[in-house]
Structures are given as C-alpha cells and as structure tokens.
C-alpha cells in the first residue's frame, strides 16, 4: 500500500500551541496599540488590545450568563462586520464551537441543517443583551479565559455548499485551523506581515474565518467587508484602505480584471496578493482539496460506500500529479460540473458573469444550459457562446441546452 502513497516534500508541521485561540490571545498581547480590525462599512477601527479585551468579555458572558460549557455549539446568523469577528473569537475563548449560517438563510434552509437531539423547553428572553453590549461588559471574577481546549477538539463547523445534497457541517479542529494558518504563512503562498491589510470575505465561509485567524495571528490588519456591496465598492475599498491582500471569489475577481482599465493604473497599487476560492479559477490556476476529519452526521455505511478494500478513500475525482508531486484535480467521474462550464464562459471577452444549470433531456436525463451577463457595450450571440464552450469540452459537457 505504501507504494501507492505520494508524500509531501514539506516537513511535518509541529505545533507549540494546543488551540487556535491560545495562539491568537498570545499574539493580541503584542503591539497592543496597533490597529487590528477595520469595519469597512462604519469605518470603525479596533486596536489589538481592544479586540482582546472585547472577545474575552464576550467569552465571560457566554460562560457565566449563558452557562456555555466546553464543546457547546454557538450558531451565528448575523451580518458580516467587526462585531461578528470579535464574536467568533469570544466563542473560541469560551471553549465553544463556532458555527454560522448565511445572514439570508431561509426557514427551510435552517430546518435542513439544524438538528435537535432532544426536545427542550424553549425560553424567549426579550431582555437578552446584544453582542455589542456583551463585549463591553465587565468581567466580575477571575474566570480563567480562554478555556483550554486540545488540538483535536472541534473549533468550528463550516457548512458545505450542498452541491452533493443537503448542506453538511464540516468539522474543523484546532489542528486543522493551525495547519491552515501555517500554510498561509508558507513562503510559497502569501505570508502576512505586520504591514499588511487584508480584505475579508464572509465569516460564514472558511475563507472569511481563515482571513480573520491569520491576520490576527500574524500581526496584520483585517478589513471586514459587509454583506451588501457592489463590485465597484470593492474596487473603491481596496484603494481607500490601501489593501494589500484580498480573499475573493471568481466573479469579483473577474470584475476587477475586466474593469481595471476604467481606473487609473495606480488605483490598485497597494494590492499584492490575491486568494480566490468558491470555484476554480480559469487558465493555469487551480485549487487543491484537503481532507478534513469528516462530515458531521453522515448517514449510511461510510466504509462500504467510500473506502477501497485496502483502505483508500474513493473521492470520485479525476486528476493527476506531476514530477514535483503537485496534484491537479480536473473532474469528478462523469459528473458534469456547472462550475467548469461557467469558468469557460467567463473567459470569453464579452462575458462578466455566468451561471450553468441542468435542464431535462429525454436521452441523457439532463444537459447543460447557460446564462450570462454581458459586458457593457459588447454584442455577442447565443450561438457564438455555445460554440466557444463546445470547442473546449467533450461531447458530454457541451451546451446542448442552449
């Protein structure tokens, strides 16, 4: 079996901290007067000492007022702002598990993803303090904070996209988060320094959480972007805040690239490093997948369905690796990925955004159909875009639905 395993050429990471919050508290105690957090909507700024004090205040509130115990899950359905970020740190400092649903989550979605183990008596407290007031409260005793947790204790639950069914809560342990932070700091990635200002995506996504933890852990500043914004506002924000690093998604990145000529060449002069997630980037860019401890709440015989007889996990992915042991994932069995076709469409010079869905077909069950947003001033026909995609994929993936 060992001959079938390709091992990383990098040395195995060792950890001097047992939890991510332990590392963050230690980091926040340094350069206490330096700005740490910026709310891009309100322009409110927080120093490192203010963030530390506020998150420990919230942790104290959770432990003493809410009777939170180690391992309890705290679910946020909240706006993406500076208070939300401090709330995450407070949950971790209280020994809890942070989970988040999108601010616009519907009642149907919440019923799908929230599982109640037993019936409990519901208490409606109309006088419950806000998070804003809780982080300003005074710690009245010597409660030991942060609560000590271990490397393999769950720290966060991140909801999957639901592309393979009902969204699932993916476990992120302290070890996972510390490893992610270490990867970000690797010289071949984009290591943060004390001079960097990072622009964050939503905290309900792993990229948003990663940006919060890494920027605080390594002395950078984090500019937290609100939920409601336009691509133009992101361009302005990068300029106004002198952002050096951004976490973004392909649609926003495509806008920045295709509209860059509308702005002065020095408009984005501060921007140095770009992280992009949520979908595969086009061209020679690719993303890697990582194995996590598992999905929370898997139903069925997992081993029989997903493991080979000699213990390898059957991912269903199609890929290859090169002479430098870099892995490239290019497909999933015969599944037609809408993301792959969308990525091809947005490489067309006239297309800004694209979406691909499956439509009923009498022979193949479903075939792809595309929708596009065309760049201002461009005229492009349906058949031209269909031909553009079809020339770049095999017959199964061609835009047979229009």
N, C-alpha and C positions, 0 to 999 in steps of 0.2 A: 504494500500500500504506500509506503514512504516514497517509492519511486514516482508516484503519481502526484506528489505534492510539490508545488513551486513555492519556495520560501522567500520572503522579503530579504533584500540585501541590507536593509537597515537594521541596526541593533535594536534589541527588545527594550521597550521603554520601562524605566523604573520610576516609582512614584515616592516622593518624600512626604506627600500628604495623603490622608485617608479619605478625604472627601473634597469635592469641588468648593464647597462653602468655606472650608478651612483654608484653602489656598486664597480665596477671594478676600476673606477677612484679614489675613496676613498682608495681602497686597494693599488693601484700602488703608491700612495703618501707616503706609509710607506716603510721603508727599501730600499730607493731609489737606493742604490748602489749594491744591491743583484742581482745576475743573475736571469732572469725570463724566457727567451726564448732561446732555442738552436736549430739551424738548423742542423740536423744530417748529411745532405749531404755536406754542406760547412763548418761545424763546427763553424759557426758564432754564437756569443753569444750576448744577449741583456740584459742590466740591466733593472730594473723596471722603472727607470726614463726615460731611452731611449725609452722603449715601450710606456710609457705615452705620451711623447713629440711627438713621431712619429705618433701615432694614432690621436692625436689632430691636428697635421699638415695636415694629410690626410682628417680629417673631415673639416678643414678650406678650403682646396682645393675643396672638394665636394660642400660645401655651397656657397662659393664665386665664384669659377671658373666654376663649373658645374651647379650652380643655383639649387642645390638639396633642396627640401623642405620636411618637416616632412611627413613621410609615403611613400615617393618615394622608389621604389624598385631598388636596385643595384644588378645585377646578375653577378657573377664571373664564368668564365670558365677559370680556371687557375691552375698552378702547386700547389701542396701541399708543402708549405715551410713557412719560418718565415715571409716573406713579406705578404703572403696571410693571415696569422693570424693577423698581425697588421692591414691589410686592413679591416678585419671583425670588429675589434674594432672601426676603423675610421668611418665605415658606421653607426654603432650604435651611436657613438658620434655625428654624423651629424643629427641624428633623422631619418635616413633611415631604410629600411628593407633589411637585407642581404639575398640573395638567391644564390645558387650555383648549377651549373651543372657539371658533371664529366668532367675532362680535355679531355677525349677521346670522348666526346659527338658528335654524328654524326649530319649532317644537318637534316636528317629525324627526329632524336630524338628532336632536338631543335624546329623544326616546330610543333611537337606534344605537347610540354609543354609550349611554349611561346605563349601567347595570346595578340594580339594587339587590344585595344579597338577602336582605330580610326587611320586613315591614317595620317601620319605626314611627313613633308619634311625631308628627310634623309640628314644629314650633315657628310661628311667624312673629318675628321681633321687628316691629316698626321703628324701634329706637336704636337699632343696630348702627354702630358708628361706621362712617365711611373709611375706606383705606387711607384717604388723605388725613383724617383726624387720628387714625390709629398710629400712623408713622410719626405723628407729632406728640404722642402720649409720653408720659414719664415712666421709666422703669422704677418700680417702687421697692424692689427687693434685689437680692443677689442671685437671681435665677441664672444658672450657668448657660451662657449662649456664646457661640452656636451649639446646638445639641450635637453630640458626637455621633457620626454615622460611619459606616465602613465602605471600602472600595466596591464591594459587590451589592451594596444596598441600592434600591431603586431611588433615583433622584427626580426624574421627570418621566412623564408619559406623553408621547407625541402621537397625535392622531395621523394615521396614514391617509392617503388621498382617496382611498376607496375604489381605485381603478380595477381591483380584482374582486370587488364585492363590498360588503359593509365596511366602513372605516374601522380600523383596529387600533388599539392603544399599544404603541411600540415602547418597550421598556428601554430606558436609558439609565444605566447605573452610574455611580460616581466614577468608576473606572472608565466607562465609555466617554464621559464628558471630559475627564482629564486627558484621555488619549486624543480626543478631538482638538482640545486646546493645544496639546503638544504638536499635533500635525500642522495646525495653523502656523505655529512658530518655526516650523522646519524651514531651513534656508531655501529649499526648492519650491516652497509655497510662497506665502507673503507674510513674513514675520512682522508683528506690530511693534512699534516703538512708542516711547512717551510723547513723541511729536505728532503721532497720527491722530486723525479724526475719522472715525468710521461711521458710515450711514447705514442704519439698520433696516431690515425688513421686519415683518410682523412677528411678535413673540410667540404666536400660536404655531409658528413653523420652526423647524430645527435650526434653520439658518439665522433666524432672529435671536434665538436663545444662544446660539454659538457666538454671535457677534457681541451680545451682552457679556457673556462669561469671558471671552478672550480679551475684549477691550479693557475690562476692569482688571482682569488677572495680570495683564502685561502693561498697565500704566497708560493706555491710550484713552482718548475721549470717544464717547458714543453719542451720535446724534440720532435720536429716536424719531422716526417718521410716523405721522398719523395714519389712520386707516383710510381717510378720504383725501385723495390727492390726484393730481394730474401728472402726466409725464413731463409737461412743461415745468411744473412746480419742482419736480425732482432735479431738473437741469438747473433751475434757479437756486435750489437749496445747496447743491454741490458747489456752486460758485460763491454764494453768500457766506457759507460756513467754512469754506476752504477745505472741503472734504478730501481726504487722501485715499480712502478705501471705501468701497461700497459692496454690500451684499444685494444682489438684484435678481430679477427673473428675465428670461429671454425677451419677452415683449417690451419691457422697459429698456433693456439694453439695445434692442433693435431701434427703438425710437431715438436713443442718444446717438447711435451711429448714423442713422439715416437723416437726422435733422441737425447734425453737428455743423453743417455748412451754413446754417442760418445764423450762427452765433460767431462772435469774434474768435479767432484761432486760439487766443489765450484764455478763453472763458472757462475752460476746464483744466487750466494749467496745474492746479493742485492735485488732481486725480492721478493716482499712480497705480493702484492695484484694484482689480475687479474680480469679485467672486460671483458666480452665477449658478443658480440652482432652480429646481422645479421642473426643468425639462432639459433635454440635450441641446447644447449649442451646435450650430451648424459649422461646416468647414472641418478643420482639423482638431477642433476642440472636442473633448469627450469628458465624461464624468465616470468616476468609479463607484461601485457599490460596496457597502460594508456590511458584514454580518453582525447583527445585534443579538442580545440574549434570546430574543424571540418575541412573538406576538402575545399579548395578554389575552387569555380567554380563547385559545384555539379549540375548535370543536372537531372531534373525529380522531382516528388513529393516525397520529402525525408520522410516526416512524414508517408505517406501512406505505403511506402515500408519498412521502417526501425523502426517504433515505434509501440508498442502494444497499445491497446485501453486505458490502464491506464498509458501510458507514459514511459514505459521501452524501452530501445534500444535493438533491435534484432540483436545481433552480429553474430549469426550463429556458435558461438563457443561451444564446448563441454568441460565441466570442472566440478570441484567440489571444495569444501572448507572443511578444517579440523576443529577440535575443537578449534584451535588457530586462526581461521578466516583467514588462509593463503589460497589463491586461486591458483589452479593448472589448467592450460589450456592444454587439451590433444588432441584436434581435432576440426575440423570445419565441422559439419554436416556429410555428406557422401563424402565430398571432399577428394581426395587422395593427401596428401601433399608430394611433392618431397623431401622437407627438412627432413621430418620424416624418409623417407626411406634412404636418404643419411646419416643421423645421425646413423642409424643402421649399414649401410655398413662400416662406418669408425671405428666402434667399433671392427671390425674384425682385428686381429693382423697383417694381411698381407696388409691391405689397408691404404693408406695415405690420398688420396682424393677420393671423389665420386660425381657423378652427375646423377640425375634421370630425365628422360623425359617421356612424354606420346607418345605412338605410336598407330596408328589406329588399331581398333579391330572391327570385324563385329558384335559381340554381345554386348559389353559394350562401344563401341564408342572409348575409349582409355584405354590402360593398361600400367603399368609402365615398362620402360626399363632402366637399369643401366649401367654406365660406371665408371671404377675405375682406379686409379693409384696405382700400387702395390709397396710395399716397396722393396728396393734393396735387392736382394738375396733371395726373397721369391717366392715360386711357388705355385699358387693356381688356381684351375679350376673354370670355369664358374658355373657349377652345384653346387659346394660347396658353392659359394657365394649366389646363388639363394636359396638354402636350408637354409642357415644361416638367410637370411631375412624372408623367408616364415614361419619359425618356430616362429617368433616373431611378426607376424601381422595376422590380419584376412584375409579371402579369398579375399575380395575386393582389399586389398592392396598388395597382393602377386605379385612377379616379373614375371608376365605372359608374358612380352615382351622380357625377357632374360636379 
